[in-house]
Amino acid sequence: MRNSPWLVFTYSVIIVLGLLIALPNALPQSVLQRVPSWLPHNQVSLGLDLRGGSHLVLEVDEADLTKERLNSLLQDARRVLREKNIQPKSVVRNNNNIVVSLADPSQSDAAVTQLRTLGNVISSGISAGQSDLAVTADGGNITIGFSPAGIATNVDNAVAQSLEVIRQRVDQVGVAEPTIQRIGANRILVQLPGAQDPSRLRELLGSTAKMSFHMLAPNGQAGPGVTIMKDDQGNSYPVLDRVEISGDRLSDARVSFDQSQQPVVTFRFDSAGATRFADITRQNVGNPFAIVLDDKVLSAPVIREPITGGSGQISGNFTTDSANTLAAMLRAGALPAKLTVIEERTVGADLGADAIRMGLYAGVVGFVLVAAFILVLYGTWGILANIALLIHTILTFSALTLVGATLTLPGIAGVVLGIGLAVDANVLINERIREETRKGKSAFAAIDTGFRRAYSTIIDGNMTALIAAAILFWFGSGPVRGFAVTMALGLIISMFTSVAFVRVAMIEITRRRKMKVLNIKPLIPFSPYDKHIQFMKARFFGVTVSALLSIASIALFIYPGLNYGVDFRGGIQMSVKTQEAADLGRFREGLNGLGLGEVALQSFGDNNTMLVRAQRQEGGEEAQTAAVTKLKAEIVKIDPSAIVTGTDVIGPKVSGELAWAGILSVVIASLAMLFYIWYRFEWPFAVGAIVTLILDVTKAIGFFALTGLDFNLTAIAAILTLVGYSVNDKVVVYDRMRENMRLYKSMPLREIIDKSINETLARSLYTNATAFLSLLPMAIWGGSAVESFAIPMAFGILVAAASSIFIAAPILLFLGDWRRRHAKAAAPSNDAAVEIIPPDAGQPRKTAG
């Protein structure tokens, strides 16, 4: 048996290219700058949880947008009717419609025709070519409103315009490498690396910045055409609704300082605006003039003399930062609609650096533990498996670099777990080769048969994990998606490193050493082979214990319940670090006195770090910002050394969506596994797998309830990964059962199941051990960001290993016996075979182990 030279060359090129692409990630910037330009320089982008920064999701306020458009439509309707000499009795806004009452009902048709000209033609979608307005007449009353397609088009246009305005605003304040992109129909994601002030970001990105200039009511009284507005100090002003000059006429805005060295914002109009400003100030000398921003009076100076230079200044209680923010917003222009911050996450640079350090430590220790375990299991052949593992890690980082993926802390967990799952293939292959060698086959025959029979099992196992990763990517967000990407890439790459590369290497080593027999010996003698444990004798005990544990888990889910994180509960969560041990009692007393509802505190990691949680505040996003500011001020007041290293603010809309997406993802993943197992095997196998899966998941939920770990998006990632891993574990046992059913047609089903479990026992023990070892360091040192993943996964691996033997197999035995009895009852004369699957059961179902 020889390798094709072209195959060896191809594999060598892939590995060398992967090494060159991944290399910049291991080099400091000072060294990377000296690397020749023809070599790769790109590095994997770090997520905000690793490098620090702010993550905001903004949503276009559809109600506010419709209100603004209706106000414009109201003025346009009056104008067009006036121009066509159509006399209305009234033109008023009624909720989300404009109602026109005509003095002469006979003019209704003409009025409808003219009012329809106010609509815009929808240019895309299924309603393309239609007007965005719906105009209906009932006698002398005409109703005008936006059609559903028109509202959707307005929102779409508003999002597109908002993207450009936000980009300009971010550029004005000089943030490097921002990420600004559209998500969904009406949302915008903004990620800004580096240290950012969350309250300033909310003001910069969420404020509409719609500036206008108005005269004040001469008598100082409210009435028709007058709106009472307030300034920051609470002073009220009777502002005329008529806009004298809009902010669209501003050409520039800068920060300067007045004579008392207080920050002010100076502005300049374009030529048309300057002319209009001069006219207004000339006609209104001695009258107050209001400068209004987003329905709030910034200042209301009295016009002392005509201003003909086309410039002015806005004074107030500005700080330098707030003045810079206002100037940046005025230069960038107004947003077309109000944007609501529905999700905000901020990570301090120190916390990001800690996360990188913990992630690297956990990853390196996990790799070393797995490599040492493989070396003990397979001796010198374990060195080859470890080389393949190292190549797997290098190619994973090269793939992340090529696809432009962002590496997050859960992503590091995905890389570490990928190492454990990659070893699974090596274990399957080595155990198969050992088995073929024990049967007396030659070295090359053992290699050929071992790889061939292990291949379909590896494919089935990886497919179940890839299904879980795909669903996690689809329903997840942010760092959790990063985990899904790294795990999926790791699984795909393992097919090359653990199967293709190792096969070529084993053949080459065997040929060069002229081996007749391939003995894969462990460093420490240990032989779980040729056991004859009668597992099915304990089936009733196993099922009973599992059922009781699942019932107890359900009881724990009901009471005390899960410790829902801010992702699902909504509200505010802060990470706080103090120089000395944090006095939780003192902090709790001070924070609960702020009137923000119940404030929960929890110590994590060490005595110097704590989590502060506050419930969702009533009063919209301004209330959340005010609550965050109050919490930060009180924390520093209680302990001046305290530093807020991270902040999460999640609105009820997002938390509800995340909770629903989490439930849906677990259900869809379970159904996907059911159908995949049904396709690859038969329905009794699928039923056994899904029942076991339900029991495994309930125990994982019970574990969360018992330990009080945060149940958040990372926890959903753990549940989904556990679903894939649990089914993966069952696939190996099922494959061997199916193979033995075809080989031993007269053997009782119970003996076949026991034989199959004994034959795959070593593989199950080894692969569960490697997965457990890879996650153990992450569970210990990974920190709060991944503890909701690593700790439950370590527990879930143990549960999945036991359930494959004591739950899935007994269910299969029960269904097989039932199927046999049913077949005998239906055809008494036919003694039929005992197997669940006929030997020629079609489909592409290859023998595997």
Secondary structure, 3 states (H helix, E strand, C coil): CCCCHHHHHHHHHHHHHHHHHHHHHHCCHHHHCCCCCCCCCCCCEECHHHHCEEEEEEEECHHHHHHHHHHHHHHHHHHHHHHCCCCEEEEEEECCEEEEEECCHHHHHHHHHHHHCCCCECCCCCCCCCECEEEEEECCEEEEEECHHHHHHHHHHHHHHHHHHHHHHHHHCCCCCCEEEEECCCEEEEEEECCCCHHHHHHHHHCCCCEEEEEECCCCCCCCCEEEEECCCCCEEEEECCCCEEHHHEEEEEEEECCCCCEEEEEEECHHHHHHHHHHHHHCCCCEEEEEECCEEEECCECCCCCCCCEEEECCCCCHHHHHHHHHHHHHCCCCCCEEEEEEEEECHHHHHHHHHHHHHHHHHHHHHHHHHHHHHHHHHHHHHHHHHHHHHHHHHHHHHHHCCEECHHHHHHHHHHHHHHHHHHHHHHHHHHHHHHCCCCHHHHHHHHHHHHHHHHHHHHHHHHHHHHHHHHHCCCHHHHHHHHHHHHHHHHHHHHHHHHHHHHHHHHHHCCCCCCCCCCCCCCCCCCCCCCHHHHHHHHHHHHHHHHHHHHHHHHCCCCEECHHHHCEEEEEEECCCCCCHHHHHHHHHCCCCCCEEEEECCCCCEEEEEECCCCCHHHHHHHHHHHHHHHHHHHCCCCEEEEEEEECHHHHHHHHHHHHHHHHHHHHHHHHHHHHHCCHHHHHHHHHHHHHHHHHHHHHHHHHCCEECHHHHHHHHHHHHHHHHHHHHHHHHHHHHHHHCCCCCHHHHHHHHHHHHHHHHHHHHHHHHHHHHHHHHHCCHHHHHHHHHHHHHHHHHHHHHHHHHHHHHHHHHHHHHHHHHHHCCCCCCCCCCCCCCCCCCCCCCC
